[in-house]
Amino acid sequence: MRVLEREVDVLSVSYVGKPPQPRKFKIRYRDGHHKTVTVDQIKRVDSVTPAGHPNFVYFCYSEVDDRIIDYELRYFVHEMKWELYRVYE
């Protein structure tokens, strides 16, 4: 398991009255190249409200380079940013 706290660019879809649904995200590596990952399935969404600010944690998995990768995407509503938080291998 690797713990990351890396900000990522996310393409998401929003429906009225529901949290945004991530569809793809782009991760930047230290060597400068980018990789776009499609969110294949969202297993669970948890709502977390520290200090009164709603945040969402998405437990997802995707097929990347012929492997299934489980990971967490976190959406911080107040800051309007996404982070790739944890990758399970």
Secondary structure by P-SEA (a helix, b strand, c coil): ccccbbbbbbbccccccccccccbbbbbcccbbbbbbbbccccbbbbbbcccbbbbbbbcccccccbbbbbbbbbbccccccccccccc
